């Protein structure tokens, strides 16, 4: 257990907290937009805001949520854009890990 606690020290903890928060907010926004889409006259969440939270780190959670609740799955920009964001995020995290370990 000590090795895991050593892993979650200063450099990692802010990243983990950031990803958790952006994912949580992104999932909430996605669910709220889905609920509002079913009701006439309700103000929707702008797609720009959904993309923003995806780009800030919530893309994985948001993509899973979109597929689970069947929201925005017919929009190519979401179904291609979010996997692209996930790829970029993974490359960036891999680069950071590489730079820290070497």
Buried (B, 14 or more C-beta within 10 A) or exposed (E): EEEEEEEEEEEBEEEEEEBEBBBEBBBBBBBEBBEBEEEEEEEEBEBEBBBBBBBBBBBBBBBBBBEEBEBBEEEEEBBEBBEEBBEEBEEEEEEEEEEEEE
